[in-house]
Amino acid sequence: MIWRGLGAAKDEITRKRINRAPWPVLATGLPWLSIMLASMVSFSPVIASAPVMPPFSYLMLLAWRMLRPGMLPVWAGLPLGFFDDLYSGQPFGSGILLWSATMLAMEVIDERFLWRGFLQDWLAASVLTPAYLLLCAMFAWGATGYPLPLVIVPQVLLSIIIYPVMTRIVALFDRVRLLPLKRL
């Protein structure tokens, strides 16, 4: 009798999944929304004399691009970089330029290395993130006249260390994105 009840429960779960598909708005919009919300993390009440907080939005962009290469188009760096420029405090246009260049670099990496594992993705993020932070510091130096390359070392190290956590968060968002919510 108990086994029959478990079998019925299993059939009921299976029936709930049939004729279901991911909700299209959630499936296409969650990557964009999560990156834009990560851009707003800079409004957190953390006060520091030097840049220590990693660029969460940039790391999320890299994680989405590496986890789901076809999800974000190549031109996505322009609007997402524009949105990040509004909230990051960087000189306007730096995010647009650097995020677009990152998307192009990721396209080259995807073409060059068709089959990658997590270590190759982490290595690519470990190269792209310090380059991004160094170029952001150079843009800020051009705007303020104060050089920052040595000050960003803790930010670079923390960004490289936190990348696997961002990848795990993006994987969780990807599972939510693909939940079968729409009834066919």
Accessible surface in RSA format (square Angstrom, percent):
REM  Atomic radii and reference values for relative SASA: ProtOr
REM  Chains: A
REM  Algorithm: Lee & Richards
REM  Probe-radius: 1.40
REM  Slices: 20
REM RES _ NUM      All-atoms   Total-Side   Main-Chain    Non-polar    All polar
REM                ABS   REL    ABS   REL    ABS   REL    ABS   REL    ABS   REL
RES MET A   1   195.07 101.0 148.55  98.3  46.52 110.8 132.13 112.3  62.94  83.4
RES ILE A   2   137.76  78.4 129.41  96.4   8.35  20.1 135.40  97.5   2.36   6.4
RES TRP A   3   206.99  83.1 198.86  96.3   8.13  19.1 169.82  90.5  37.17  60.3
RES ARG A   4   191.29  80.3 179.14  91.3  12.14  28.9  59.32  81.1 131.96  80.0
RES GLY A   5    41.50  51.2   0.00   N/A  41.50  51.2  34.65  95.1   6.85  15.3
RES LEU A   6   105.38  58.7  99.98  71.5   5.40  13.6 100.30  70.4   5.09  13.7
RES GLY A   7    32.32  39.9   0.00   N/A  32.32  39.9  31.13  85.4   1.19   2.7
RES ALA A   8    61.22  56.3  49.69  76.7  11.54  26.2  54.62  76.9   6.60  17.5
RES ALA A   9    51.30  47.2  42.98  66.3   8.32  18.9  50.18  70.7   1.12   3.0
RES LYS A  10   145.68  71.1 142.72  87.6   2.96   7.0  88.05  79.3  57.63  61.4
RES ASP A  11    74.61  52.3  74.13  73.8   0.47   1.1   9.45  22.2  65.15  65.0
RES GLU A  12    81.72  46.9  81.72  61.8   0.00   0.0  31.86  61.6  49.86  40.7
RES ILE A  13    95.85  54.5  95.61  71.2   0.24   0.6  95.74  68.9   0.11   0.3
RES THR A  14    67.87  48.3  65.91  66.8   1.96   4.7  52.38  70.4  15.49  23.4
RES ARG A  15   155.37  65.2 141.86  72.3  13.51  32.2  54.64  74.7 100.73  61.0
RES LYS A  16   130.46  63.6 120.82  74.1   9.64  22.9  70.67  63.6  59.79  63.7
RES ARG A  17   165.14  69.3 152.68  77.8  12.46  29.7  43.01  58.8 122.13  74.0
RES ILE A  18   102.22  58.2  91.22  68.0  11.00  26.5  96.62  69.6   5.61  15.2
RES ASN A  19    88.97  61.4  79.92  77.2   9.05  21.8   5.93  14.3  83.04  80.3
RES ARG A  20    79.23  33.3  58.72  29.9  20.52  48.9   3.94   5.4  75.30  45.6
RES ALA A  21    25.00  23.0  23.07  35.6   1.93   4.4  25.00  35.2   0.00   0.0
RES PRO A  22    48.62  35.4  42.75  39.0   5.87  21.3  42.75  35.3   5.87  36.5
RES TRP A  23   123.77  49.7 123.77  59.9   0.00   0.0  99.01  52.8  24.75  40.2
RES PRO A  24    66.01  48.1  60.98  55.6   5.02  18.3  65.57  54.1   0.43   2.7
RES VAL A  25    98.67  64.9  93.93  85.0   4.75  11.4  97.52  84.7   1.16   3.1
RES LEU A  26    38.14  21.2  35.28  25.2   2.86   7.2  38.14  26.8   0.00   0.0
RES ALA A  27    14.62  13.4  14.62  22.6   0.00   0.0  14.62  20.6   0.00   0.0
RES THR A  28    87.54  62.3  84.96  86.1   2.59   6.2  68.34  91.8  19.21  29.0
RES GLY A  29    27.56  34.0   0.00   N/A  27.56  34.0  25.86  71.0   1.70   3.8
RES LEU A  30    22.61  12.6  20.32  14.5   2.30   5.8  21.55  15.1   1.06   2.8
RES PRO A  31     0.00   0.0   0.00   0.0   0.00   0.0   0.00   0.0   0.00   0.0
RES TRP A  32    57.16  22.9  57.16  27.7   0.00   0.0  43.93  23.4  13.23  21.5
RES LEU A  33    89.18  49.7  88.88  63.6   0.30   0.8  88.96  62.5   0.22   0.6
RES SER A  34     6.42   5.4   1.61   2.1   4.81  11.1   4.47   9.5   1.95   2.7
RES ILE A  35     0.65   0.4   0.65   0.5   0.00   0.0   0.65   0.5   0.00   0.0
RES MET A  36    55.77  28.9  55.58  36.8   0.19   0.5  40.44  34.4  15.33  20.3
RES LEU A  37    98.40  54.8  92.22  66.0   6.18  15.5  92.52  65.0   5.89  15.8
RES ALA A  38    11.02  10.1   3.78   5.8   7.24  16.5   7.14  10.1   3.88  10.3
RES SER A  39     5.11   4.3   1.08   1.4   4.03   9.3   1.44   3.1   3.68   5.1
RES MET A  40    68.95  35.7  61.98  41.0   6.96  16.6  39.91  33.9  29.04  38.5
RES VAL A  41    56.31  37.1  49.54  44.8   6.77  16.3  56.23  48.9   0.09   0.2
RES SER A  42    55.71  47.1  30.17  40.3  25.54  58.8  31.22  66.5  24.49  34.3
RES PHE A  43   140.66  70.4 113.47  70.3  27.20  70.8 117.32  71.1  23.34  66.8
RES SER A  44    42.63  36.0  25.34  33.8  17.29  39.8  30.73  65.4  11.90  16.7
RES PRO A  45   131.35  95.7 101.30  92.3  30.05 109.2 112.22  92.7  19.13 118.9
RES VAL A  46    90.65  59.6  64.16  58.1  26.49  63.8  67.57  58.7  23.07  62.6
RES ILE A  47   170.97  97.3 138.11 102.9  32.86  79.2 140.90 101.5  30.07  81.6
RES ALA A  48    57.19  52.6  19.11  29.5  38.09  86.6  27.93  39.3  29.26  77.5
RES SER A  49   129.44 109.4  79.91 106.6  49.53 114.1  58.96 125.6  70.48  98.7
RES ALA A  50    34.21  31.5  26.24  40.5   7.97  18.1  30.82  43.4   3.38   9.0
RES PRO A  51    48.10  35.1  35.74  32.6  12.35  44.9  47.30  39.1   0.79   4.9
RES VAL A  52    58.20  38.3  56.66  51.3   1.54   3.7  56.71  49.3   1.49   4.0
RES MET A  53    52.90  27.4  45.85  30.3   7.05  16.8  38.59  32.8  14.31  19.0
RES PRO A  54     6.60   4.8   2.69   2.5   3.91  14.2   2.69   2.2   3.91  24.3
RES PRO A  55    22.42  16.3  11.51  10.5  10.91  39.7  22.42  18.5   0.00   0.0
RES PHE A  56    43.84  21.9  40.66  25.2   3.18   8.3  40.66  24.7   3.18   9.1
RES SER A  57     5.92   5.0   5.53   7.4   0.39   0.9   0.00   0.0   5.92   8.3
RES TYR A  58     1.33   0.6   1.33   0.8   0.00   0.0   0.17   0.1   1.17   1.4
RES LEU A  59     0.61   0.3   0.61   0.4   0.00   0.0   0.61   0.4   0.00   0.0
RES MET A  60    10.55   5.5  10.55   7.0   0.00   0.0  10.50   8.9   0.05   0.1
RES LEU A  61     0.48   0.3   0.48   0.3   0.00   0.0   0.48   0.3   0.00   0.0
RES LEU A  62     0.35   0.2   0.35   0.2   0.00   0.0   0.35   0.2   0.00   0.0
RES ALA A  63     0.46   0.4   0.00   0.0   0.46   1.0   0.11   0.2   0.35   0.9
RES TRP A  64     0.00   0.0   0.00   0.0   0.00   0.0   0.00   0.0   0.00   0.0
RES ARG A  65     5.34   2.2   5.34   2.7   0.00   0.0   0.36   0.5   4.98   3.0
RES MET A  66    11.35   5.9   2.35   1.6   9.00  21.4   2.19   1.9   9.16  12.1
RES LEU A  67    67.24  37.4  47.04  33.7  20.20  50.8  51.26  36.0  15.98  43.0
RES ARG A  68    88.16  37.0  87.25  44.5   0.91   2.2  13.67  18.7  74.49  45.1
RES PRO A  69    63.39  46.2  58.42  53.3   4.96  18.0  58.72  48.5   4.67  29.0
RES GLY A  70    77.04  95.0   0.00   N/A  77.04  95.0  43.02 118.0  34.02  76.2
RES MET A  71    44.53  23.1  26.07  17.3  18.46  43.9  22.00  18.7  22.53  29.8
RES LEU A  72     3.01   1.7   0.00   0.0   3.01   7.6   0.00   0.0   3.01   8.1
RES PRO A  73    45.22  33.0  34.36  31.3  10.86  39.5  45.20  37.3   0.02   0.1
RES VAL A  74    55.66  36.6  50.20  45.4   5.45  13.1  50.20  43.6   5.45  14.8
RES TRP A  75   163.81  65.7 153.87  74.5   9.94  23.3 144.60  77.1  19.21  31.2
RES ALA A  76     0.00   0.0   0.00   0.0   0.00   0.0   0.00   0.0   0.00   0.0
RES GLY A  77     0.00   0.0   0.00   N/A   0.00   0.0   0.00   0.0   0.00   0.0
RES LEU A  78   103.64  57.7 103.38  74.0   0.26   0.7 103.38  72.6   0.26   0.7
RES PRO A  79    47.69  34.8  40.17  36.6   7.52  27.3  43.95  36.3   3.74  23.2
RES LEU A  80     2.67   1.5   1.95   1.4   0.72   1.8   1.95   1.4   0.72   1.9
RES GLY A  81     0.00   0.0   0.00   N/A   0.00   0.0   0.00   0.0   0.00   0.0
RES PHE A  82    89.00  44.5  89.00  55.1   0.00   0.0  89.00  54.0   0.00   0.0
RES PHE A  83    39.33  19.7  39.33  24.4   0.00   0.0  39.33  23.8   0.00   0.0
RES ASP A  84     7.62   5.3   7.62   7.6   0.00   0.0   0.00   0.0   7.62   7.6
RES ASP A  85     8.99   6.3   0.37   0.4   8.62  20.4   0.00   0.0   8.99   9.0
RES LEU A  86    99.77  55.6  67.97  48.6  31.80  79.9  71.29  50.1  28.47  76.6
RES TYR A  87    61.20  28.6  51.79  29.5   9.41  24.5  20.07  15.1  41.13  50.7
RES SER A  88    42.88  36.2  15.70  21.0  27.18  62.6  17.14  36.5  25.74  36.1
RES GLY A  89    74.84  92.3   0.00   N/A  74.84  92.3  41.55 114.0  33.29  74.6
RES GLN A  90    51.71  28.9  41.44  30.3  10.27  24.4   7.61  16.2  44.10  33.4
RES PRO A  91    39.74  29.0  27.58  25.1  12.17  44.2  39.33  32.5   0.41   2.6
RES PHE A  92   133.42  66.7 100.66  62.3  32.76  85.2 100.92  61.2  32.49  93.0
RES GLY A  93    25.26  31.1   0.00   N/A  25.26  31.1  20.34  55.8   4.92  11.0
RES SER A  94     3.72   3.1   0.88   1.2   2.84   6.5   1.32   2.8   2.41   3.4
RES GLY A  95     1.88   2.3   0.00   N/A   1.88   2.3   1.88   5.2   0.00   0.0
RES ILE A  96    38.93  22.2  38.93  29.0   0.00   0.0  38.93  28.0   0.00   0.0
RES LEU A  97   103.83  57.8 100.23  71.7   3.61   9.1 103.81  72.9   0.02   0.1
RES LEU A  98    11.33   6.3  10.30   7.4   1.03   2.6  10.34   7.3   0.99   2.7
RES TRP A  99     0.04   0.0   0.04   0.0   0.00   0.0   0.04   0.0   0.00   0.0
RES SER A 100    30.35  25.6  29.80  39.8   0.55   1.3  27.14  57.8   3.21   4.5
RES ALA A 101    50.01  46.0  42.30  65.3   7.71  17.5  45.57  64.2   4.44  11.8
RES THR A 102     8.50   6.0   6.36   6.5   2.14   5.1   2.07   2.8   6.43   9.7
RES MET A 103     0.22   0.1   0.22   0.1   0.00   0.0   0.00   0.0   0.22   0.3
RES LEU A 104   103.57  57.7 102.23  73.1   1.34   3.4 102.38  71.9   1.19   3.2
RES ALA A 105    33.13  30.5  25.84  39.9   7.29  16.6  32.03  45.1   1.10   2.9
RES MET A 106     0.49   0.3   0.49   0.3   0.00   0.0   0.49   0.4   0.00   0.0
RES GLU A 107    57.91  33.2  57.91  43.8   0.00   0.0  22.54  43.6  35.38  28.9
RES VAL A 108    98.59  64.9  97.19  88.0   1.40   3.4  98.50  85.6   0.10   0.3
RES ILE A 109    32.77  18.6  32.28  24.0   0.49   1.2  32.77  23.6   0.00   0.0
RES ASP A 110    23.77  16.7  18.67  18.6   5.10  12.1  17.39  40.9   6.38   6.4
RES GLU A 111   124.11  71.3 107.39  81.2  16.72  39.8  37.00  71.6  87.11  71.1
RES ARG A 112   184.39  77.4 155.69  79.4  28.70  68.3  38.92  53.2 145.47  88.2
RES PHE A 113   111.46  55.8 106.84  66.2   4.62  12.0 111.05  67.3   0.42   1.2
RES LEU A 114   137.54  76.6 107.61  77.0  29.93  75.2 108.81  76.4  28.73  77.3
RES TRP A 115   234.46  94.1 208.45 100.9  26.01  61.1 189.41 101.0  45.05  73.1
RES ARG A 116    55.83  23.4  18.49   9.4  37.34  88.9  10.44  14.3  45.39  27.5
RES GLY A 117    34.81  42.9   0.00   N/A  34.81  42.9  31.78  87.2   3.03   6.8
RES PHE A 118    87.87  44.0  74.60  46.2  13.26  34.5  76.88  46.6  10.98  31.4
RES LEU A 119   131.41  73.2 125.54  89.8   5.87  14.8 125.92  88.4   5.49  14.8
RES GLN A 120    93.86  52.5  90.06  65.8   3.80   9.1  33.09  70.4  60.77  46.1
RES ASP A 121    19.99  14.0  19.99  19.9   0.00   0.0   1.25   2.9  18.75  18.7
RES TRP A 122    76.91  30.9  76.71  37.1   0.19   0.5  76.60  40.8   0.31   0.5
RES LEU A 123   118.70  66.1 114.59  82.0   4.11  10.3 118.02  82.9   0.68   1.8
RES ALA A 124    13.05  12.0   6.09   9.4   6.96  15.8  12.81  18.0   0.23   0.6
RES ALA A 125     2.25   2.1   1.34   2.1   0.91   2.1   1.57   2.2   0.68   1.8
RES SER A 126    27.50  23.2  19.55  26.1   7.95  18.3  14.72  31.3  12.78  17.9
RES VAL A 127    95.17  62.6  88.72  80.3   6.45  15.5  92.32  80.2   2.85   7.7
RES LEU A 128    25.54  14.2  24.33  17.4   1.21   3.1  24.33  17.1   1.21   3.3
RES THR A 129     1.07   0.8   1.07   1.1   0.00   0.0   0.63   0.8   0.45   0.7
RES PRO A 130    33.36  24.3  31.19  28.4   2.17   7.9  31.61  26.1   1.75  10.9
RES ALA A 131    46.36  42.6  38.72  59.8   7.64  17.4  45.35  63.9   1.00   2.7
RES TYR A 132    13.21   6.2   9.82   5.6   3.39   8.8   5.49   4.1   7.71   9.5
RES LEU A 133     9.08   5.1   7.86   5.6   1.22   3.1   7.86   5.5   1.22   3.3
RES LEU A 134    81.07  45.2  81.07  58.0   0.00   0.0  81.07  56.9   0.00   0.0
RES LEU A 135    83.19  46.3  83.11  59.5   0.08   0.2  83.11  58.4   0.08   0.2
RES CYS A 136     7.42   5.6   7.42   8.3   0.00   0.0   4.32  10.9   3.10   3.3
RES ALA A 137     4.35   4.0   0.67   1.0   3.68   8.4   3.74   5.3   0.61   1.6
RES MET A 138    81.81  42.4  76.21  50.4   5.60  13.3  75.52  64.2   6.29   8.3
RES PHE A 139    72.77  36.4  65.50  40.6   7.27  18.9  68.38  41.5   4.39  12.6
RES ALA A 140    15.28  14.0  14.82  22.9   0.46   1.1  15.28  21.5   0.00   0.0
RES TRP A 141   110.35  44.3 108.81  52.7   1.53   3.6 101.42  54.1   8.93  14.5
RES GLY A 142    66.54  82.1   0.00   N/A  66.54  82.1  35.92  98.6  30.62  68.6
RES ALA A 143    69.70  64.1  26.71  41.2  42.98  97.8  36.78  51.8  32.91  87.2
RES THR A 144    98.35  70.0  61.85  62.7  36.50  87.0  67.17  90.2  31.18  47.1
RES GLY A 145    57.15  70.5   0.00   N/A  57.15  70.5  30.24  83.0  26.91  60.3
RES TYR A 146   136.33  63.6 135.91  77.3   0.42   1.1  94.77  71.2  41.56  51.2
RES PRO A 147    76.40  55.7  68.06  62.0   8.33  30.3  68.06  56.2   8.33  51.8
RES LEU A 148    37.06  20.6  36.40  26.0   0.66   1.7  37.06  26.0   0.00   0.0
RES PRO A 149    49.46  36.0  43.70  39.8   5.77  21.0  43.70  36.1   5.77  35.8
RES LEU A 150   156.45  87.1 144.43 103.3  12.02  30.2 144.54 101.5  11.91  32.1
RES VAL A 151    47.59  31.3  39.70  35.9   7.89  19.0  46.67  40.5   0.93   2.5
RES ILE A 152    10.74   6.1  10.74   8.0   0.00   0.0  10.74   7.7   0.00   0.0
RES VAL A 153    73.65  48.5  72.96  66.1   0.69   1.7  73.65  64.0   0.00   0.0
RES PRO A 154    67.09  48.9  59.75  54.5   7.34  26.7  63.70  52.6   3.39  21.1
RES GLN A 155    20.08  11.2  20.08  14.7   0.00   0.0   0.00   0.0  20.08  15.2
RES VAL A 156    23.23  15.3  23.23  21.0   0.00   0.0  23.23  20.2   0.00   0.0
RES LEU A 157   100.90  56.2 100.69  72.0   0.21   0.5 100.79  70.8   0.10   0.3
RES LEU A 158    74.84  41.7  73.04  52.3   1.80   4.5  74.09  52.0   0.76   2.0
RES SER A 159     0.16   0.1   0.00   0.0   0.16   0.4   0.00   0.0   0.16   0.2
RES ILE A 160    45.30  25.8  43.02  32.1   2.28   5.5  45.30  32.6   0.00   0.0
RES ILE A 161   119.14  67.8 111.09  82.8   8.05  19.4 112.08  80.7   7.06  19.2
RES ILE A 162    37.46  21.3  36.45  27.2   1.01   2.4  37.46  27.0   0.00   0.0
RES TYR A 163     2.48   1.2   2.48   1.4   0.00   0.0   1.10   0.8   1.38   1.7
RES PRO A 164    36.34  26.5  30.33  27.6   6.01  21.8  30.76  25.4   5.58  34.7
RES VAL A 165    81.24  53.5  78.21  70.8   3.03   7.3  81.24  70.6   0.00   0.0
RES MET A 166     6.53   3.4   6.53   4.3   0.00   0.0   2.66   2.3   3.87   5.1
RES THR A 167    23.52  16.7  23.52  23.8   0.00   0.0  23.52  31.6   0.00   0.0
RES ARG A 168   182.66  76.7 179.36  91.4   3.30   7.9  58.95  80.6 123.71  75.0
RES ILE A 169    64.05  36.4  62.56  46.6   1.49   3.6  64.05  46.1   0.00   0.0
RES VAL A 170     0.00   0.0   0.00   0.0   0.00   0.0   0.00   0.0   0.00   0.0
RES ALA A 171    31.76  29.2  29.95  46.2   1.81   4.1  30.70  43.2   1.06   2.8
RES LEU A 172   106.74  59.4 103.94  74.4   2.80   7.0 105.96  74.4   0.78   2.1
RES PHE A 173    60.25  30.1  60.25  37.3   0.00   0.0  60.25  36.5   0.00   0.0
RES ASP A 174     9.29   6.5   9.29   9.2   0.00   0.0   0.74   1.7   8.55   8.5
RES ARG A 175   182.79  76.7 174.72  89.1   8.07  19.2  56.21  76.8 126.58  76.7
RES VAL A 176    60.28  39.7  59.79  54.1   0.49   1.2  60.24  52.3   0.04   0.1
RES ARG A 177    14.80   6.2  14.79   7.5   0.01   0.0   0.00   0.0  14.80   9.0
RES LEU A 178    74.27  41.4  61.87  44.3  12.41  31.2  62.21  43.7  12.06  32.5
RES LEU A 179    81.90  45.6  81.01  58.0   0.89   2.2  81.89  57.5   0.02   0.1
RES PRO A 180    58.50  42.6  48.50  44.2   9.99  36.3  48.50  40.0   9.99  62.1
RES LEU A 181    98.91  55.1  76.23  54.5  22.67  57.0  78.70  55.3  20.21  54.4
RES LYS A 182    88.77  43.3  83.11  51.0   5.66  13.5  47.64  42.9  41.13  43.8
RES ARG A 183   170.46  71.6 148.96  75.9  21.51  51.2  48.38  66.1 122.08  74.0
RES LEU A 184   130.64  72.8  78.47  56.1  52.17 131.1 107.75  75.7  22.89  61.6
END  Absolute sums over single chains surface
CHAIN  1 A    11435.5       9685.3       1750.2       8422.5       3013.0
END  Absolute sums over all chains
TOTAL         11435.5       9685.3       1750.2       8422.5       3013.0
